[in-house]
């Protein structure tokens, strides 16, 4: 008989609840010194030796017998071939998901704007897309076609001219559904490289890999560490921590449903975090029973067990008000409001990457095909961050076009402020435009 899963139970009424919650939420996404130094060495090698370093690292780390960069480039025709190699059901699912993701992100597009003041001065903002974006996709047996759609489609909707994808192929394993997703999403170029070396290539460019303006997409600790180091040379989406879900339930949802929603994050890896908050103690007991009943039926049962025992929790709260306080304190990546009237809860939720409303809205729908982006802030960063979107692939330039009268009036104000900062050239530059 399988042993029960020892998921921790917390009560928000306990005096030391805040301390226990802080301990539960603590997560350090930093790499150790050994990883950090290896990444720095790899970046330096790619910067100095370009393609030759990429070929060497791909041979060493991925076991790929590449003789030159030509062996690590997939033409557009290869992506189109992948579309014919996946099943009709897979292709239909990818196309349906892509259409929904595209439709949602079309509504995020920002337009340039301007207005004219009474003296003829024009002020505004010009919105332009990035020239080129880089997309990192995990490779090998890992299959993340949804990640391709979620990262590439917003870039294309934003108007990015070229999306460059890097995906490792360990031991030559090519994932057809990932390539098919790249084809559907409009990816322009694909290189079968990965790890810190791929991030470095995108950030600095090599003879074959073009330099990009921003790097997006998930990866392991080497990829995350490399993204941290190249930030500033290029933009990045985020340094993501483990996947998280917080389910808030009033006790009216089938406990098996809630248990499976918690599993949907726990199965990612041992560091993933699944938390349930409810004002109904008896319901927490029912979910605990469902967890023990269903866990043995899962393919990733041991990963789920480790995740729930190490980082999971069932939290009892007094009422809706306290549930919202706990939710805002956690600032989860995914928040399910599995309650009778989720609309009444929404105004009280300030921090969450994505909010799934009602008993029928499983977080898994958002991962694949609902439409909103599944690249979300983790580790409490929803307090100040937002989901990946079209706006991440657009830049804004301020427009200032002064009329003669406008320059004269603004010059008087600028002169006073500049002289107050002892910046005389600033002041005189403005004063030249003042009418006598």
C-alpha positions in Angstrom: 0.0 0.0 0.0 1.3 3.4 -1.0 2.1 5.7 2.0 0.0 8.9 2.3 1.5 12.1 0.9 2.7 14.2 3.8 1.6 17.6 2.5 1.9 20.3 5.2 -1.2 21.9 6.8 -1.1 25.5 7.8 -3.7 27.7 9.6 -3.7 31.4 8.8 -5.0 32.0 12.4 -1.8 30.6 14.0 0.6 33.3 15.4 3.6 31.9 13.5 1.7 31.5 10.2 3.6 34.3 8.5 7.0 32.7 9.3 5.9 29.3 8.1 4.5 30.8 4.9 7.7 32.7 4.2 9.7 29.5 4.7 7.4 27.7 2.3 7.7 30.4 -0.4 11.4 30.9 -0.1 13.2 30.1 -3.3 16.7 31.1 -4.6 17.1 30.9 -8.4 20.7 31.8 -8.3 23.3 29.3 -9.5 26.3 28.2 -7.5 29.8 29.5 -8.2 30.8 26.4 -10.2 27.9 26.8 -12.6 28.4 30.6 -12.7 32.1 30.2 -13.7 31.3 27.6 -16.4 28.7 29.9 -17.9 31.1 32.8 -17.9 33.8 30.7 -19.6 31.3 29.5 -22.3 30.1 33.1 -23.0 33.7 34.2 -23.4 34.5 31.3 -25.7 31.5 32.1 -27.9 32.4 35.8 -28.0 36.0 35.1 -29.1 35.6 32.0 -31.3 32.1 32.3 -32.6 30.8 29.3 -34.7 33.8 27.2 -33.8 33.0 27.4 -30.1 29.3 26.6 -30.8 30.2 23.5 -32.8 32.7 22.3 -30.1 30.2 22.8 -27.2 27.4 21.1 -29.2 29.6 18.1 -29.8 30.7 18.0 -26.1 27.5 18.7 -24.3 24.8 17.3 -26.7 26.7 14.4 -28.2 26.0 15.7 -31.7 28.5 14.9 -34.4 28.5 18.3 -36.2 31.4 19.1 -38.4 30.4 22.7 -38.9 27.6 25.2 -38.3 26.0 24.1 -41.5 25.1 20.9 -39.7 23.3 22.9 -36.9 21.0 25.0 -39.1 17.4 23.9 -40.0 16.0 25.5 -43.1 12.3 26.6 -43.3 11.6 23.5 -45.5 12.6 21.3 -42.5 10.0 23.0 -40.4 7.3 22.5 -43.1 8.3 18.8 -43.3 7.7 18.5 -39.5 4.1 19.5 -40.1 3.6 16.4 -42.3 5.3 14.1 -39.7 3.0 14.8 -36.8 -0.4 13.3 -36.4 -3.5 15.1 -37.9 -4.8 15.6 -34.3 -1.6 17.2 -33.2 -1.6 19.5 -36.2 -5.2 20.5 -35.6 -4.5 21.1 -31.9 -1.4 23.3 -32.7 -3.3 25.3 -35.2 -6.3 25.8 -32.9 -4.1 26.9 -30.0 -2.0 29.2 -32.3 -5.2 30.9 -33.6 -6.4 31.5 -30.1 -3.1 32.8 -28.9 -2.8 35.1 -31.9 -6.3 36.4 -31.5 -5.7 37.3 -27.8 -2.4 39.0 -28.4 -3.7 41.0 -31.4 -5.7 43.0 -28.8 -2.5 43.9 -26.9 -0.9 45.9 -29.8 -0.1 49.4 -28.9 -0.3 52.2 -31.5 1.8 55.4 -31.7 0.0 58.5 -30.6 0.5 62.3 -30.4 -1.2 65.5 -29.5 -0.8 69.2 -30.4 -0.6 71.9 -27.8 -2.1 75.4 -28.3 1.2 76.9 -29.4 1.7 74.2 -32.0 4.1 72.0 -30.1 3.6 68.3 -30.8 4.2 65.7 -28.2 3.7 61.9 -28.5 5.0 58.4 -28.5 6.2 56.3 -31.4 5.8 52.5 -31.0 8.1 50.3 -33.0 8.8 46.5 -32.9 12.2 45.0 -32.1 14.2 44.1 -35.2 15.0 40.6 -34.1 14.0 38.3 -31.2 15.6 35.1 -30.0 13.6 32.2 -28.7 15.1 29.5 -26.5 13.3 26.1 -26.5 14.4 23.1 -24.4 15.1 20.1 -26.6 15.5 16.4 -26.7 12.8 14.2 -25.2 11.3 17.3 -23.6 8.4 18.5 -25.7 7.3 22.1 -25.3 5.5 23.1 -28.5 3.2 25.3 -26.4 6.2 27.3 -25.3 7.1 27.9 -29.0 3.6 29.3 -29.7 3.5 31.5 -26.5 6.9 33.1 -27.2 7.0 33.4 -31.0 3.4 34.5 -31.8 3.4 37.7 -29.6 6.7 38.6 -31.3 5.2 38.2 -34.7 2.0 40.1 -33.7 4.2 42.9 -32.5 5.8 43.1 -35.9 9.2 41.7 -35.1 10.8 41.1 -38.5 12.9 38.0 -37.6 12.4 35.4 -34.9 15.4 33.2 -34.4 14.9 29.9 -32.5 17.5 27.8 -30.8 16.7 24.3 -29.7 19.3 21.6 -28.6 19.0 18.1 -30.1 20.8 15.9 -27.6 22.2 12.8 -29.3 20.5 14.1 -32.5 17.0 13.8 -31.1 14.8 16.1 -33.1 11.4 16.8 -31.7 9.0 17.0 -34.7 6.1 18.6 -32.8 8.3 21.4 -31.6 9.5 22.1 -35.2 5.9 22.0 -36.4 4.9 24.6 -33.8 7.8 26.8 -35.0 6.4 26.5 -38.5 2.9 27.4 -37.5 4.1 30.3 -35.2 6.1 31.9 -38.0 9.7 31.3 -36.7 12.1 32.4 -39.3 15.4 30.6 -38.5 16.3 27.6 -36.4 19.6 26.6 -35.0 20.0 23.2 -33.2 22.2 24.5 -30.4 21.4 24.9 -26.7 22.7 25.8 -23.2 24.6 28.8 -22.2 26.4 28.8 -25.6 23.1 29.3 -27.5 22.2 32.3 -25.2 25.7 33.8 -25.8 25.3 33.3 -29.6 22.0 35.1 -29.6 23.3 37.9 -27.4 26.6 38.6 -29.2 26.1 37.0 -32.6 28.5 34.7 -34.4 29.4 34.2 -38.1 26.1 32.2 -38.5 23.9 33.2 -35.6 22.5 36.7 -35.9 22.6 39.0 -32.8 19.1 39.5 -31.4 17.6 42.4 -29.4 15.8 40.2 -26.8 16.0 36.6 -25.6 12.9 34.8 -24.4 12.0 31.2 -23.4 12.6 28.8 -20.6 15.7 26.7 -19.9 17.8 25.0 -17.2 20.1 26.6 -14.7 22.8 27.1 -17.3 20.4 28.9 -19.6 19.0 31.0 -16.8 22.5 32.0 -15.5 23.5 32.9 -19.1 20.5 35.1 -19.5 21.3 36.9 -16.3 24.8 37.6 -17.6 23.9 38.8 -21.0 21.1 41.1 -19.8 22.0 44.6 -20.7 23.6 43.5 -23.9 20.2 42.2 -24.9 16.8 42.3 -23.2 15.4 39.1 -21.6 11.9 38.1 -20.6 12.7 37.0 -17.0 14.7 34.7 -14.8 12.0 32.2 -14.1 11.7 30.0 -11.0 9.8 26.8 -10.6 6.2 26.6 -11.7 3.5 27.5 -9.1 -0.2 27.2 -8.6 -2.4 28.6 -5.9 -6.0 27.3 -5.8 -8.5 29.2 -3.7 -11.7 27.1 -3.2 -14.8 27.7 -1.2 -15.4 24.0 -0.8 -17.9 23.7 -3.6 -15.7 22.1 -6.2 -15.2 18.3 -6.7 -12.1 17.6 -4.5 -10.7 15.3 -7.2 -10.7 18.2 -9.6 -8.7 20.3 -7.1 -6.3 17.5 -6.4 -5.6 17.1 -10.1 -5.2 20.9 -10.5 -2.5 20.8 -7.8 -0.9 17.8 -9.6 -0.8 19.8 -12.8 2.0 22.0 -11.4 3.6 19.4 -9.1 4.4 17.1 -12.0 6.6 19.7 -13.6 9.5 19.0 -11.2 10.4 18.5 -7.6 10.7 22.2 -7.0 7.3 23.1 -8.3 4.8 24.5 -5.8 1.1 23.7 -5.4 -0.9 25.4 -2.6 -4.6 25.2 -1.8 -6.4 27.8 0.4 -9.9 27.3 1.7 -12.1 28.5 4.6 -13.6 24.9 4.8 -11.5 22.6 7.0 -13.5 19.6 6.0 -12.9 20.3 2.3 -9.1 20.4 2.9 -9.5 16.9 4.4 -11.4 15.8 1.3 -8.7 17.1 -1.0 -6.0 15.4 1.0 -7.9 12.2 0.6 -8.2 12.8 -3.1 -4.5 13.4 -3.4 -3.7 10.1 -1.7 -6.2 8.3 -3.9 -5.2 9.8 -7.3 -1.4 10.2 -6.8 -0.6 6.5 -7.4 -2.4 6.7 -10.8 -0.1 9.4 -12.1 2.8 8.7 -14.4 5.0 11.2 -12.5 3.8 10.0 -9.1 7.2 10.3 -7.4 7.9 13.8 -8.7 4.4 14.8 -7.6 5.0 13.3 -4.1 8.3 15.1 -3.7 6.9 18.4 -4.9 3.9 18.3 -2.6 5.8 17.1 0.4 8.6 19.7 0.0 6.8 22.8 -1.2 3.1 22.1 -1.2 0.5 23.1 1.5 -3.1 23.1 2.4 -4.0 26.4 4.1 -7.0 27.0 6.3 -8.3 30.6 6.3 -11.1 32.3 8.2 -13.0 33.8 5.2 -12.8 35.4 1.8 -11.0 38.4 3.0 -8.2 36.4 4.6 -8.0 34.1 1.5 -7.4 37.2 -0.6 -4.7 38.5 1.8 -2.9 35.2 1.6 -3.2 35.1 -2.2 -1.7 38.6 -2.5 1.1 37.7 -0.1 2.0 34.7 -2.2 1.6 36.6 -5.6 1.3 33.3 -7.5 2.2 32.6 -11.1 -1.2 30.8 -11.5 -4.2 31.6 -9.3 -7.4 29.6 -9.6 -10.5 31.1 -8.0 -12.5 27.9 -7.8 -15.4 29.6 -6.1 -19.1 30.3 -6.7 -18.8 34.0 -7.6 -15.2 34.7 -8.8 -16.2 38.1 -10.1 -16.8 39.3 -6.5 -13.2 38.1 -5.6 -11.5 39.7 -8.5 -11.3 43.3 -7.2 -9.5 42.1 -4.1 -6.7 40.3 -6.0 -3.8 42.6 -6.7 -0.9 40.2 -7.4 -1.1 37.2 -9.8 0.4 36.2 -13.1 -2.8 34.7 -14.5 -6.2 34.4 -12.8 -8.4 31.4 -13.7 -12.0 32.1 -12.7 -14.7 29.6 -11.7 -14.8 25.9 -11.1 -14.5 24.9 -14.7 -11.4 26.9 -15.6 -8.5 24.6 -15.1 -5.0 26.2 -15.1 -4.0 23.6 -17.8 -6.3 25.3 -20.3 -4.2 28.5 -20.0 -1.0 26.5 -20.5 -2.0 25.4 -23.9 -4.9 27.0 -25.7 -7.1 29.5 -23.8 -5.2 32.4 -25.5 -3.5 34.4 -22.8 0.3 33.9 -22.5 1.6 31.1 -20.3 4.9 32.8 -19.7 4.2 34.3 -16.3 6.1 35.9 -13.4 7.1 33.3 -10.7 8.5 33.4 -7.2 6.4 36.4 -6.0 7.5 38.6 -8.9 3.8 39.1 -9.9 4.0 41.9 -7.4 5.8 44.0 -10.1 5.8 41.9 -13.3 3.3 40.9 -16.0 2.8 38.0 -18.4 4.8 38.0 -21.6 3.0 39.8 -24.3 3.2 41.9 -27.5 4.4 44.9 -25.4 7.6 42.9 -24.6 8.5 43.0 -28.2 7.7 46.7 -28.8 9.7 49.8 -27.9 8.4 53.3 -27.2 10.2 56.5 -28.4 9.1 59.9 -27.1 8.2 62.4 -29.7 8.9 66.2 -29.0 8.4 68.7 -31.8 8.5 72.2 -30.6 7.1 75.2 -32.4 9.0 78.5 -32.2 6.6 79.8 -29.6 6.7 76.5 -27.7 10.5 76.4 -27.7 10.6 80.0 -26.4 8.2 79.3 -23.4 9.7 75.9 -22.5 13.2 77.5 -22.8 12.5 79.9 -20.0 11.5 77.0 -17.6 14.4 74.8 -18.8 16.9 77.7 -18.3 15.9 78.2 -14.6 16.1 74.5 -13.8 19.4 74.0 -15.7 21.1 76.9 -14.0 19.8 75.5 -10.7 21.7 72.3 -11.5 24.8 74.4 -12.6 24.6 73.0 -16.1 25.2 76.2 -18.0 25.4 74.6 -21.5 22.0 73.1 -21.0 20.7 76.5 -20.0 22.3 78.4 -22.9 21.1 75.8 -25.4 17.5 76.4 -24.3 18.0 80.2 -24.0 19.1 80.5 -27.7 15.5 79.5 -28.6 13.9 82.2 -26.4 12.3 85.0 -28.3 13.4 88.5 -27.4 
